[in-house]
Amino acid sequence: MLGMDFATAIVLGMVLGLALAAVKYFKDEAKNAAAIISSAGVAALFGFSLGFLPAVVFIVMLSLYDYIAVFKTKHMITMARELSTRQLSFAVTAKSAPKRMPTEPEPAYVQRANREGERLDLGTGDLSVPAMISVSAYSLGPNGMIYAIAVAIGSTLSLYALLKFVSKERVFLPALPPICLGGMLALLIVKLAGF
Protein backbone atom coordinates (compact mmCIF):
# COMPACT_ATOMS: atom_id res chain seq x y z
CA MET A 1 0.00 0.00 0.00
CA LEU A 2 1.20 3.56 -0.75
CA GLY A 3 4.02 2.05 -2.81
CA MET A 4 5.97 0.88 0.27
CA ASP A 5 7.84 -2.35 0.57
CA PHE A 6 6.95 -4.71 3.43
CA ALA A 7 9.82 -3.71 5.77
CA THR A 8 9.10 0.01 5.37
CA ALA A 9 5.40 -0.53 6.06
CA ILE A 10 6.20 -2.52 9.23
CA VAL A 11 8.63 0.11 10.52
CA LEU A 12 6.20 2.94 9.73
CA GLY A 13 3.38 1.05 11.47
CA MET A 14 5.52 0.52 14.56
CA VAL A 15 6.56 4.17 14.68
CA LEU A 16 2.97 5.39 14.31
CA GLY A 17 1.77 2.86 16.91
CA LEU A 18 4.40 4.01 19.41
CA ALA A 19 3.56 7.64 18.69
CA LEU A 20 -0.13 7.00 19.38
CA ALA A 21 0.75 5.13 22.59
CA ALA A 22 2.87 8.10 23.71
CA VAL A 23 0.09 10.58 22.93
CA LYS A 24 -2.40 8.39 24.82
CA TYR A 25 -0.06 8.29 27.81
CA PHE A 26 -0.08 12.08 28.06
CA LYS A 27 -3.58 12.85 26.74
CA ASP A 28 -6.48 10.77 28.08
CA GLU A 29 -8.62 11.99 25.17
CA ALA A 30 -6.59 9.81 22.78
CA LYS A 31 -7.80 6.60 24.48
CA ASN A 32 -10.80 6.14 22.19
CA ALA A 33 -8.74 6.73 19.05
CA ALA A 34 -6.18 4.16 20.18
CA ALA A 35 -8.93 1.63 20.96
CA ILE A 36 -10.63 2.10 17.59
CA ILE A 37 -7.40 1.93 15.57
CA SER A 38 -6.21 -1.20 17.40
CA SER A 39 -9.65 -2.83 16.92
CA ALA A 40 -9.48 -2.14 13.19
CA GLY A 41 -6.01 -3.69 13.00
CA VAL A 42 -7.10 -6.81 14.86
CA ALA A 43 -10.21 -7.11 12.67
CA ALA A 44 -8.19 -6.87 9.46
CA LEU A 45 -5.55 -9.33 10.66
CA PHE A 46 -8.01 -12.01 11.79
CA GLY A 47 -10.56 -11.38 9.05
CA PHE A 48 -8.08 -11.88 6.23
CA SER A 49 -6.14 -14.65 8.01
CA LEU A 50 -9.02 -16.88 9.09
CA GLY A 51 -11.42 -16.67 6.15
CA PHE A 52 -15.19 -16.67 6.48
CA LEU A 53 -16.17 -20.06 7.93
CA PRO A 54 -13.43 -20.20 10.59
CA ALA A 55 -14.32 -16.59 11.51
CA VAL A 56 -17.98 -17.58 11.97
CA VAL A 57 -16.98 -20.49 14.23
CA PHE A 58 -14.73 -18.09 16.15
CA ILE A 59 -17.52 -15.54 16.71
CA VAL A 60 -19.94 -18.26 17.84
CA MET A 61 -17.40 -19.39 20.46
CA LEU A 62 -16.66 -15.81 21.52
CA SER A 63 -20.39 -15.02 21.75
CA LEU A 64 -20.93 -18.03 24.01
CA TYR A 65 -17.99 -16.94 26.15
CA ASP A 66 -19.38 -13.38 26.30
CA TYR A 67 -22.78 -14.70 27.45
CA ILE A 68 -21.21 -16.90 30.16
CA ALA A 69 -18.82 -14.15 31.29
CA VAL A 70 -21.65 -11.63 31.78
CA PHE A 71 -24.58 -13.75 32.98
CA LYS A 72 -23.02 -16.82 34.63
CA THR A 73 -19.56 -16.14 36.06
CA LYS A 74 -20.07 -12.33 35.96
CA HIS A 75 -16.30 -11.81 35.73
CA MET A 76 -16.75 -9.59 32.68
CA ILE A 77 -18.80 -7.15 34.78
CA THR A 78 -16.11 -7.08 37.47
CA MET A 79 -13.43 -6.53 34.83
CA ALA A 80 -15.44 -3.78 33.11
CA ARG A 81 -15.95 -1.93 36.40
CA GLU A 82 -12.25 -2.13 37.24
CA LEU A 83 -11.09 -1.10 33.76
CA SER A 84 -13.50 1.85 33.76
CA THR A 85 -11.49 3.40 36.59
CA ARG A 86 -8.40 3.53 34.36
CA GLN A 87 -7.69 5.16 31.03
CA LEU A 88 -6.71 1.96 29.22
CA SER A 89 -7.47 1.30 25.57
CA PHE A 90 -9.58 -1.80 26.19
CA ALA A 91 -12.84 0.06 25.62
CA VAL A 92 -14.32 3.01 23.81
CA THR A 93 -15.87 5.34 26.35
CA ALA A 94 -18.73 7.81 25.92
CA LYS A 95 -19.60 10.21 28.70
CA SER A 96 -22.51 12.55 29.20
CA ALA A 97 -22.16 15.63 31.33
CA PRO A 98 -24.74 17.36 33.52
CA LYS A 99 -25.87 20.85 32.63
CA ARG A 100 -23.59 23.62 33.82
CA MET A 101 -25.13 26.13 36.23
CA PRO A 102 -24.91 29.74 35.02
CA THR A 103 -22.72 30.91 37.94
CA GLU A 104 -20.72 27.69 38.34
CA PRO A 105 -16.97 28.19 37.84
CA GLU A 106 -15.37 25.90 35.27
CA PRO A 107 -13.13 23.91 37.69
CA ALA A 108 -16.13 23.17 39.94
CA TYR A 109 -18.21 22.14 36.93
CA VAL A 110 -15.51 19.79 35.62
CA GLN A 111 -15.27 18.09 39.02
CA ARG A 112 -19.05 17.77 39.29
CA ALA A 113 -19.33 16.49 35.71
CA ASN A 114 -16.73 13.79 36.41
CA ARG A 115 -18.69 12.77 39.50
CA GLU A 116 -22.23 12.93 38.11
CA GLY A 117 -21.80 12.28 34.39
CA GLU A 118 -23.00 8.99 32.95
CA ARG A 119 -20.47 6.69 31.34
CA LEU A 120 -20.93 3.99 28.73
CA ASP A 121 -18.09 1.64 27.73
CA LEU A 122 -17.92 -0.68 24.75
CA GLY A 123 -15.08 -3.21 24.76
CA THR A 124 -12.67 -3.31 21.86
CA GLY A 125 -13.63 -6.94 21.22
CA ASP A 126 -17.19 -5.75 20.60
CA LEU A 127 -15.79 -3.62 17.78
CA SER A 128 -13.09 -5.86 16.35
CA VAL A 129 -15.05 -9.14 16.19
CA PRO A 130 -17.97 -7.84 14.05
CA ALA A 131 -15.45 -5.96 11.89
CA MET A 132 -13.52 -9.23 11.50
CA ILE A 133 -16.65 -10.88 10.10
CA SER A 134 -17.12 -7.97 7.72
CA VAL A 135 -13.53 -8.29 6.50
CA SER A 136 -13.82 -12.07 6.10
CA ALA A 137 -17.12 -11.70 4.19
CA TYR A 138 -15.15 -9.82 1.54
CA SER A 139 -13.61 -13.16 0.53
CA LEU A 140 -16.99 -14.71 -0.37
CA GLY A 141 -16.75 -14.14 -4.10
CA PRO A 142 -17.25 -11.40 -6.65
CA ASN A 143 -19.90 -9.68 -4.49
CA GLY A 144 -17.57 -9.68 -1.49
CA MET A 145 -17.67 -5.91 -1.09
CA ILE A 146 -21.50 -5.98 -0.94
CA TYR A 147 -21.34 -8.74 1.69
CA ALA A 148 -18.78 -6.86 3.75
CA ILE A 149 -20.87 -3.69 3.67
CA ALA A 150 -24.03 -5.64 4.58
CA VAL A 151 -22.31 -7.16 7.62
CA ALA A 152 -21.01 -3.74 8.67
CA ILE A 153 -24.46 -2.15 8.35
CA GLY A 154 -26.21 -4.99 10.19
CA SER A 155 -23.63 -4.93 12.99
CA THR A 156 -23.87 -1.15 13.30
CA LEU A 157 -27.67 -1.17 13.49
CA SER A 158 -27.56 -3.93 16.12
CA LEU A 159 -24.94 -1.99 18.08
CA TYR A 160 -27.11 1.13 17.98
CA ALA A 161 -30.15 -0.79 19.28
CA LEU A 162 -28.05 -2.47 21.97
CA LEU A 163 -26.51 0.79 23.21
CA LYS A 164 -29.90 2.46 23.26
CA PHE A 165 -31.34 -0.40 25.33
CA VAL A 166 -28.36 -0.54 27.72
CA SER A 167 -28.35 3.21 28.34
CA LYS A 168 -32.10 3.21 28.98
CA GLU A 169 -32.24 0.12 31.20
CA ARG A 170 -28.81 0.63 32.85
CA VAL A 171 -27.81 -3.03 32.61
CA PHE A 172 -24.71 -4.98 31.65
CA LEU A 173 -25.25 -7.13 28.57
CA PRO A 174 -22.98 -9.29 26.45
CA ALA A 175 -22.59 -7.19 23.31
CA LEU A 176 -21.12 -9.74 20.92
CA PRO A 177 -24.14 -12.03 20.45
CA PRO A 178 -26.60 -9.33 19.28
CA ILE A 179 -24.03 -7.34 17.29
CA CYS A 180 -22.71 -10.39 15.42
CA LEU A 181 -26.22 -11.77 14.93
CA GLY A 182 -27.25 -8.48 13.32
CA GLY A 183 -24.29 -8.63 10.95
CA MET A 184 -24.96 -12.24 10.01
CA LEU A 185 -28.68 -11.57 9.46
CA ALA A 186 -27.83 -8.68 7.15
CA LEU A 187 -25.49 -10.97 5.20
CA LEU A 188 -28.23 -13.61 4.94
CA ILE A 189 -30.74 -11.02 3.69
CA VAL A 190 -28.32 -9.84 1.00
CA LYS A 191 -27.58 -13.43 -0.06
CA LEU A 192 -31.32 -14.25 -0.20
CA ALA A 193 -31.86 -11.11 -2.28
CA GLY A 194 -29.70 -12.73 -4.95
CA PHE A 195 -26.37 -10.99 -4.57
ZAMARGU-4260 file (C-alpha; in steps of 0.2 Angstrom, whole numbers, plus 5000, padded with zeros to 4 digits):
<rodrens>
0) 5000/5000/5000 | 5006/5018/4996 | 5020/5010/4986 | 5030/5004/5001 | 5039/4988/5003
5) 5035/4976/5017 | 5049/4981/5029 | 5046/5000/5027 | 5027/4997/5030 | 5031/4987/5046
10) 5043/5001/5053 | 5031/5015/5049 | 5017/5005/5057 | 5028/5003/5073 | 5033/5021/5073
15) 5015/5027/5072 | 5009/5014/5085 | 5022/5020/5097 | 5018/5038/5093 | 4999/5035/5097
20) 5004/5026/5113 | 5014/5040/5119 | 5000/5053/5115 | 4988/5042/5124 | 5000/5041/5139
25) 5000/5060/5140 | 4982/5064/5134 | 4968/5054/5140 | 4957/5060/5126 | 4967/5049/5114
30) 4961/5033/5122 | 4946/5031/5111 | 4956/5034/5095 | 4969/5021/5101 | 4955/5008/5105
35) 4947/5011/5088 | 4963/5010/5078 | 4969/4994/5087 | 4952/4986/5085 | 4953/4989/5066
40) 4970/4982/5065 | 4964/4966/5074 | 4949/4964/5063 | 4959/4966/5047 | 4972/4953/5053
45) 4960/4940/5059 | 4947/4943/5045 | 4960/4941/5031 | 4969/4927/5040 | 4955/4916/5045
50) 4943/4917/5031 | 4924/4917/5032 | 4919/4900/5040 | 4933/4899/5053 | 4928/4917/5058
55) 4910/4912/5060 | 4915/4898/5071 | 4926/4910/5081 | 4912/4922/5084 | 4900/4909/5089
60) 4913/4903/5102 | 4917/4921/5108 | 4898/4925/5109 | 4895/4910/5120 | 4910/4915/5131
65) 4903/4933/5132 | 4886/4926/5137 | 4894/4915/5151 | 4906/4929/5156 | 4892/4942/5159
70) 4877/4931/5165 | 4885/4916/5173 | 4902/4919/5180 | 4900/4938/5180 | 4919/4941/5179
75) 4916/4952/5163 | 4906/4964/5174 | 4919/4965/5187 | 4933/4967/5174 | 4923/4981/5166
80) 4920/4990/5182 | 4939/4989/5186 | 4945/4995/5169 | 4932/5009/5169 | 4943/5017/5183
85) 4958/5018/5172 | 4962/5026/5155 | 4966/5010/5146 | 4963/5006/5128 | 4952/4991/5131
90) 4936/5000/5128 | 4928/5015/5119 | 4921/5027/5132 | 4906/5039/5130 | 4902/5051/5143
95) 4887/5063/5146 | 4889/5078/5157 | 4876/5087/5168 | 4871/5104/5163 | 4882/5118/5169
100) 4874/5131/5181 | 4875/5149/5175 | 4886/5155/5190 | 4896/5138/5192 | 4915/5141/5189
105) 4923/5129/5176 | 4934/5120/5188 | 4919/5116/5200 | 4909/5111/5185 | 4922/5099/5178
110) 4924/5090/5195 | 4905/5089/5196 | 4903/5082/5179 | 4916/5069/5182 | 4907/5064/5198
115) 4889/5065/5191 | 4891/5061/5172 | 4885/5045/5165 | 4898/5033/5157 | 4895/5020/5144
120) 4910/5008/5139 | 4910/4997/5124 | 4925/4984/5124 | 4937/4983/5109 | 4932/4965/5106
125) 4914/4971/5103 | 4921/4982/5089 | 4935/4971/5082 | 4925/4954/5081 | 4910/4961/5070
130) 4923/4970/5059 | 4932/4954/5058 | 4917/4946/5050 | 4914/4960/5039 | 4932/4959/5033
135) 4931/4940/5031 | 4914/4942/5021 | 4924/4951/5008 | 4932/4934/5003 | 4915/4926/4998
140) 4916/4929/4980 | 4914/4943/4967 | 4901/4952/4978 | 4912/4952/4993 | 4912/4970/4995
145) 4893/4970/4995 | 4893/4956/5008 | 4906/4966/5019 | 4896/4982/5018 | 4880/4972/5023
150) 4888/4964/5038 | 4895/4981/5043 | 4878/4989/5042 | 4869/4975/5051 | 4882/4975/5065
155) 4881/4994/5066 | 4862/4994/5067 | 4862/4980/5081 | 4875/4990/5090 | 4864/5006/5090
160) 4849/4996/5096 | 4860/4988/5110 | 4867/5004/5116 | 4851/5012/5116 | 4843/4998/5127
165) 4858/4997/5139 | 4858/5016/5142 | 4839/5016/5145 | 4839/5001/5156 | 4856/5003/5164
170) 4861/4985/5163 | 4876/4975/5158 | 4874/4964/5143 | 4885/4954/5132 | 4887/4964/5117
175) 4894/4951/5105 | 4879/4940/5102 | 4867/4953/5096 | 4880/4963/5086 | 4886/4948/5077
180) 4869/4941/5075 | 4864/4958/5067 | 4879/4957/5055 | 4875/4939/5050 | 4857/4942/5047
185) 4861/4957/5036 | 4873/4945/5026 | 4859/4932/5025 | 4846/4945/5018 | 4858/4951/5005
190) 4862/4933/5000 | 4843/4929/4999 | 4841/4944/4989 | 4852/4936/4975 | 4868/4945/4977
</rodrens>
